[in-house]
Amino acid sequence: MITMEHVCKSYKIAKRNAGFGEALKALFHREYEVIRALDNVTFTIGDGEMVGYIGPNGAGKSSTIKILSGILTPDHGTVLVDGRVPYKDRIRHVQEIGVVFGQRSQLWWDVPVIDSFELLKDIYSITEPLYRQSLEELTELLNLTELLRSPARQLSLGQRMRCEIAASLLHRTGRRVEACRPRLHIKAESDPRHHRDTHYPRHAGHRSTGKPYHPDRKGTDPYGRYT
């Protein structure tokens, strides 16, 4: 279970105008702007729920995922993931989750995908039988057979994201995979049972209000508003 209660996160950003004079002035007197990425965000996600967390640029989606992953520490509020505080017990926490960041790859750019998987096996200390079983299942599920021997730099965005998802599941978390910036259409083409598109729409008026979109919950529209 994931629980966030009254979570706030702010960033202090330096600001200055263009030009050498302004750069020189900033050496002695720097102006700052405080950006509130998260403001009193509260929600609970139960075990087994599939949730889409959507919003425009700057709404705080990435900050939320990074806090849940233990990368960032909130300014205020409490966060619990399976009874752990992610940023206080990060080493044990990351062994139980998988995270996909669209702008940060887990794959080594110039080597075949299978070599990246082998390196991740060693990083996560995955036993050989468990690794082979996971690789076989994920290859079939995500139709990776033709992609494993190709360098990541030669894959299309959709192909690379399928490999990224597999990389996040190799250690068989049994828990959850969190995807940051999932504005993608990903379709596994191997088995008709898996022909299920994942698409998260964008709405200019939606911000991180603490009401994630639950696609299987009645009474919630695609923008997180309860009807």
N, C-alpha and C positions, 0 to 999 in steps of 0.2 A: 504494500500500500504506500502511496505517495501522499504526503500531507504538507501543504504550505500554509502558514497562518501569518497574516499581516506582514508580509515580506516587502522590504523596501531596499532599493539599491540606487545609488547616485554615482555619477562620474564627474570629476573636476577637469574641465578642458580649457587649455590656454587658448586665448584669442588675440589676434593682432591683424592690422591691415597690411596690404602689400607695400613693398618698398624698403630700401636700405635704411631710411630714417626710422621707419616704424620698427624694423628689426633691431636697430641700435637702442631705440627707446625701450623695447621689451626686455633688454638686458638688465635694466634698472627698475622698471616698473611693468610687471606683467599683469595683464587682465585675465581673469578666469570667468568661466560660465559653468554653473552647476546644472547637469542634465539628470533629470530623474527618470531612470530607465524603468524602474518598478516602483509602484506606489500603492502600498497596502494590498498586495495580491494574496488572495486566499482561495484555495481549492483543495479538494481531496479526490484522488483517483484510486479506485479499488483494484484488487488483484483481478487480472483477466480483462480489464477494460481496454478498449482501443480508443484513443483520444487524439484529436487534431487540435493543435494550439496555433491559432492563426491571427494575423494582424498585419498592418502596414509596416514599412521600414521605420525603425526607431520605436516600435511598440514595446520592446523588451522581451521578445521571444528568445533570442540567443542568450540573453542574460539569465532568463529563467532556466534554460537547459544547462547552462554552465554552472549555475548554483546547484541544480539537481545532480550534476555530475561531480561536484566537489571542486570544480576549477575556480569558482568565485565564492567569496564569503559575503552574505548579505549585510547591509548596514543595520537592519532591524528585522525582527520576526524570527520564526522558527521553521525549520525544514526537517522532515523525517522521511527517509526512504527505507522501507522494511525495518523500521526501528532504529536506523542509524542516522546520524547527522553527517551528511556527505563530506563536508569540508573539514570535519574533525577526525574522521576515520576513513580517509580517502583511499589508502592502499587496499584495505579489505573491501571497500565499497566498489572500486572499479573492477574487482574480480567477479562481481555479480551482475554487471550491467554491460550493455553495448551501446555505443554512441556513434552516430554518423553525422559529421559536419560537412555540409555540401561544399564549403570553401576550403576545407582542410582534409587532405587525403591520407588514408592509412597505407596506401599502396606506394611502393617505390616506383618512381616515374619511368625509369629506363630498363627495368627488368620485367620478365614475364610475371603475370599475376600469380602463378603458382609459386614462384620464388618468394613473393611477398607473403603468401600464406605460410610458407615454410618458416620464414623469419618470425611471423606472429606466433607460430606454434612454439618456438623456443622462448619468445618473450613471455608468453602466458604459461609456460611449462606444461603444455598439453601432452598427455601421453600419446604414443604412436597409435594404439588402437582407437582411442577416442578421436584423435585428429582424422584418421582415415574414415571413420564412421560419419563424422560431421561433414567432411569434405564431400563424401559421396551423396549425402542427403541434400546438402546445399547446392551442389552441382546440378542435381536433378530438379530441385525445386525452382531454381533461378535460371536454369538453362545456361550454364556456364561452360559447357564442354568445349565450345569453339573459342572461348575467351581466355582460358587459363594459360595458354602458351603465348599470348600476345602481351607486349609491354603496355602498361597503363596509359602511356601517352598516345597510343594508337587507337584507343577505345573512344566511342562516342560517349556523350554525357550519360545517357541512359544505361549503356553497358557498364560504364565505370561505377555508377551508383549501385547496380546490382552486385558488382564485385565488392564494393564498400560494405554493403549490407551483409554479405557472406563473411567478410573479414570480421565484422562486429559480432558474428554469431559462432565463430569457430570454437571459442572456448566454452560454448554451450552454457550460457549464463543461466538458462531456466527462468530468467526474470523478465528483462525488458530491453527493448532497443529504443533509444531516443534519437529522432532524426531532426536535425536543425536545418532550417530553410528547405522544407520538403516540397517546394513548388515544382514538382516533376510528375510526369506520367511514366510509370514504370510497369511494364508488362512482362511476365515470364511466359515465354512462348513454347515451352516444352510440353506442358500438360494442360488440357482445357480446364481442369479443375482449378488451376492457378491463374486463369485469365481474368484477373480482378484488378482493375485500375485503381491506383491510389492517387487522388487529386484533391488538393486543398485549395479552395477558392480564396480570393483576396477581396476584402471589403474596406473601402477607404475610411469608413466610420468606426471600424472595430479596433479597439486597443486591448491591452492586457488587463482585462477587468477581473480576472480570477474566475471566469466562467468558460472553461475549455469546451470545444465542440465534441460532443459525444455522438458519433454517427449512428450508434445502435440504441440510443435512448430517445424515447418518444417525448415530444414537448420541447425539443431544442432545435432551432434552425441552424443552417450551416455556418452562421456567424456568431455562434455562442450565445444567442439570446433565447431565453426561455419563453415559450409561447403558452 
